[in-house]
Structure formats: C-alpha cells, structure tokens
Amino acid sequence: MPRVSLDQPAPDFTLADYRGEPVSLSQFRGQQHVLLVFNRGFV
C-alpha cells in the first residue's frame, strides 16, 4: 500500500456501507468534515 503524505488530499477509494451500498470518499469532497472508521479486526 502506498504511503499517504501529510497535508495532502487522501486518495479516493470505495467501500461498502452498512447496507452493502458502495460509498466513495470523493462523494464527500467539499463537505467540511468526514469521519472515517476502519475496523482492522483482531484475530
């Protein structure tokens, strides 16, 4: 996975929401705040 530089826009990506619908980071461009939560899962 490539590194993300500080103070730069995050690269666009698409993940499924809680209903299984695709959601892209670019859909939130221009909004003031976006909260991303990633669960890495502990095994």
C-alpha positions as CSV (number, residue, x, y, z in Angstrom):
1,M,0.0,0.0,0.0
2,P,1.5,3.4,-0.9
3,R,2.1,5.9,1.8
4,V,-0.2,8.9,2.2
5,S,1.6,12.3,2.6
6,L,0.6,14.7,5.4
7,D,-1.3,17.8,4.4
8,Q,-2.3,16.3,1.1
9,P,-5.8,15.1,0.0
10,A,-6.5,11.5,0.7
11,P,-6.6,9.2,-2.3
12,D,-10.1,8.2,-3.5
13,F,-11.4,4.8,-2.5
14,T,-14.7,3.0,-2.4
15,L,-16.0,0.7,0.3
16,A,-19.4,-0.8,1.2
17,D,-21.6,1.0,3.8
18,Y,-23.6,-0.8,6.5
19,R,-26.2,-1.7,3.9
20,G,-23.7,-3.0,1.4
21,E,-24.0,0.0,-0.9
22,P,-20.8,1.4,-2.4
23,V,-19.6,4.7,-1.0
24,S,-16.6,6.7,-2.4
25,L,-14.5,9.2,-0.5
26,S,-14.9,11.5,-3.4
27,Q,-18.7,11.7,-2.7
28,F,-17.8,13.9,0.3
29,R,-15.5,16.3,-1.4
30,G,-16.3,19.9,-0.4
31,Q,-18.0,18.9,2.8
32,Q,-16.5,20.3,6.0
33,H,-15.9,17.1,8.0
34,V,-15.6,13.5,7.1
35,L,-15.1,10.8,9.8
36,L,-13.6,7.5,8.7
37,V,-13.6,4.5,10.9
38,F,-11.7,1.4,10.0
39,N,-12.1,-1.9,11.9
40,R,-9.0,-3.9,11.3
41,G,-10.4,-6.9,13.1
42,F,-8.5,-8.6,15.8
43,V,-7.8,-12.3,15.4
